[in-house]
């Protein structure tokens, strides 16, 4: 299917809508009028790593996106270190949550093991700091919540456990042992 004109058109469009900062918005041009906006971190991560898989690490589109991804990861680590994040739209403090500490490393469409094989694991001090903050914000009921919910979310709890395992902060055998103890 990669040779079909529809596939080529999609990839060419993605390359064309990369913004001057090296990122991508959730919707083409949707945030371009916000002062200082570099794009959506999720979109940037997903498209950047796709471009790297297709064109290789020397591709200029990939390299610009990767530089911005690194900045987003630095910002996330700073948020984790201070214990809160600052909302872009109004500068207000916001609690850390399961989404804000997992989305860069576990974007929806990406193959997360490849991301971690690229060095984004607990050996990276930023990732370790983010994972430690993720453990710190686990809720009393055992789950994690995204920023838009007050209750724990099964999906974000799965994502939190998954990123902890993939980053090397939690061993799969430990999780597997816990699950077996509770299995009926």
C-alpha positions as CSV (number, residue, x, y, z in Angstrom):
1,X,0.0,0.0,0.0
2,X,3.0,2.3,0.5
3,X,3.1,3.0,-3.2
4,X,-0.5,4.0,-3.5
5,X,-1.1,7.7,-4.3
6,X,-3.3,8.0,-1.1
7,X,-0.5,6.9,1.1
8,X,2.0,9.1,-0.6
9,X,-0.4,12.0,-0.4
10,X,-0.9,11.5,3.4
11,X,2.8,11.5,4.1
12,X,3.5,14.5,1.8
13,X,0.7,16.4,3.6
14,X,2.2,15.6,7.0
15,X,5.5,16.8,5.9
16,X,4.0,20.0,4.4
17,X,2.1,20.9,7.6
18,X,5.1,20.8,9.9
19,X,5.2,24.2,11.6
20,X,8.3,26.5,11.6
21,X,9.1,25.3,15.2
22,X,9.4,21.7,14.0
23,X,6.1,20.5,15.4
24,X,2.6,19.7,14.3
25,X,-0.7,21.0,15.6
26,X,-3.6,18.7,16.5
27,X,-5.3,20.0,13.4
28,X,-3.5,21.8,10.6
29,X,-3.2,25.5,11.5
30,X,-5.4,25.1,14.6
31,X,-3.0,26.7,17.1
32,X,-0.9,28.8,14.8
33,X,-2.4,32.0,16.1
34,X,-1.4,31.4,19.7
35,X,1.7,33.3,20.7
36,X,4.5,30.9,21.4
37,X,2.8,27.8,20.4
38,X,5.1,25.2,19.0
39,X,2.4,22.7,18.3
40,X,0.8,19.7,20.1
41,X,3.3,17.5,21.8
42,X,1.3,14.3,21.0
43,X,1.0,15.2,17.4
44,X,4.7,16.2,17.2
45,X,5.8,12.9,18.8
46,X,3.7,10.8,16.6
47,X,4.6,12.4,13.3
48,X,8.2,12.9,14.2
49,X,8.9,9.2,14.9
50,X,6.8,8.2,11.9
51,X,9.0,10.4,9.7
52,X,12.1,8.8,11.3
53,X,10.8,5.4,10.5
54,X,10.0,6.2,6.9
55,X,12.9,8.5,6.0
56,X,15.6,7.8,8.6
57,X,17.3,9.8,11.2
58,X,19.0,12.2,8.8
59,X,15.7,13.4,7.3
60,X,15.4,17.2,8.0
61,X,11.7,17.0,8.9
62,X,12.5,14.2,11.4
63,X,15.5,16.2,12.8
64,X,13.4,19.4,13.4
65,X,10.6,17.3,15.0
66,X,13.1,15.4,17.1
67,X,14.6,18.7,18.4
68,X,11.2,19.9,19.4
69,X,10.3,16.5,21.0
70,X,13.4,16.8,23.1
71,X,12.3,20.3,24.3
72,X,8.9,18.8,25.2
73,X,10.5,16.0,27.1
74,X,12.7,18.6,28.9
75,X,9.6,20.6,29.8
76,X,7.8,17.5,31.1
77,X,10.8,16.6,33.3
78,X,10.9,20.1,34.7
79,X,7.1,19.8,35.4
80,X,7.8,16.5,37.2
81,X,10.6,18.0,39.2
82,X,8.5,20.9,40.5
83,X,5.4,18.8,41.0
84,X,3.0,20.7,38.7
85,X,2.7,21.9,35.2
86,X,1.8,25.3,33.9
87,X,-1.2,25.5,31.5
88,X,-0.2,27.1,28.2
89,X,-3.5,29.0,27.7
90,X,-3.5,30.9,31.0
91,X,-0.2,30.2,32.9
92,X,-2.1,28.7,35.8
93,X,-0.6,25.8,37.8
94,X,-2.2,22.4,37.2
95,X,-1.7,19.1,39.0
96,X,0.3,16.4,37.3
97,X,-1.8,13.6,36.0
98,X,-1.5,10.3,34.2
99,X,-1.9,11.9,30.8
100,X,0.7,14.6,31.2
101,X,3.4,12.2,32.4
102,X,2.8,9.4,29.8
103,X,1.7,11.1,26.6
104,X,5.1,11.9,25.2
105,X,6.5,8.4,25.7
106,X,3.3,6.5,24.9
107,X,1.5,8.3,22.1
108,X,-1.5,6.5,20.8
109,X,-0.4,5.4,17.4
110,X,3.3,4.8,18.0
111,X,4.9,1.5,18.7
112,X,6.1,2.3,22.2
113,X,8.8,-0.4,22.4
114,X,10.7,1.3,19.6
115,X,10.6,4.6,21.4
116,X,12.2,3.1,24.4
117,X,14.7,1.2,22.3
118,X,15.7,4.7,21.0
119,X,17.0,5.5,24.5
120,X,14.0,7.0,26.1
121,X,14.1,4.8,29.2
122,X,15.0,5.1,32.8
123,X,18.7,5.5,31.9
124,X,17.7,9.0,30.6
125,X,17.5,11.2,33.8
126,X,14.4,13.0,32.3
127,X,12.5,9.8,31.8
128,X,13.5,8.6,35.3
129,X,12.3,11.8,36.9
130,X,9.0,11.7,35.0
131,X,8.5,8.0,36.0
132,X,9.2,8.8,39.7
133,X,6.6,11.6,39.5
134,X,4.1,9.2,37.9
135,X,4.5,6.9,40.8
136,X,4.1,9.8,43.2
137,X,0.8,10.8,41.8
138,X,-0.8,7.4,41.8
139,X,-4.2,7.8,43.5
140,X,-5.2,6.1,46.7
141,X,-7.5,3.7,44.8
142,X,-4.5,2.4,42.9
143,X,-5.3,4.2,39.6
144,X,-4.2,7.2,37.6
145,X,-6.4,10.0,36.1
146,X,-6.1,12.2,33.1
147,X,-6.3,16.0,33.5
148,X,-9.9,16.1,32.4
149,X,-11.2,13.7,35.0
150,X,-11.4,13.6,38.7
151,X,-11.7,9.9,39.0
152,X,-9.1,7.2,38.2
153,X,-9.3,5.9,34.6
154,X,-8.7,2.3,33.6
155,X,-7.1,3.5,30.3
156,X,-4.7,5.9,32.0
157,X,-3.9,3.3,34.7
158,X,-3.0,0.8,32.0
159,X,-0.9,3.4,30.2
160,X,0.9,4.3,33.5
161,X,1.7,0.7,34.2
162,X,2.8,0.2,30.6
163,X,5.2,3.2,30.5
164,X,6.6,2.1,33.9
165,X,7.4,-1.3,32.5
166,X,8.7,-0.1,29.2
167,X,10.9,2.5,30.8
168,X,12.5,-0.1,33.0
169,X,11.2,1.4,36.2
170,X,9.0,-1.6,36.9
171,X,9.8,-5.2,36.0
172,X,7.1,-7.2,34.1
173,X,7.8,-10.2,36.3
174,X,6.8,-8.1,39.4
175,X,3.5,-7.1,37.8
176,X,2.8,-10.6,36.6
177,X,3.5,-12.0,40.1
178,X,1.0,-9.5,41.6
179,X,-1.7,-10.3,39.1
180,X,-1.3,-14.0,39.7
181,X,-1.8,-13.5,43.5
182,X,-5.2,-11.8,42.8
183,X,-6.4,-14.1,40.0
184,X,-9.2,-16.4,41.0
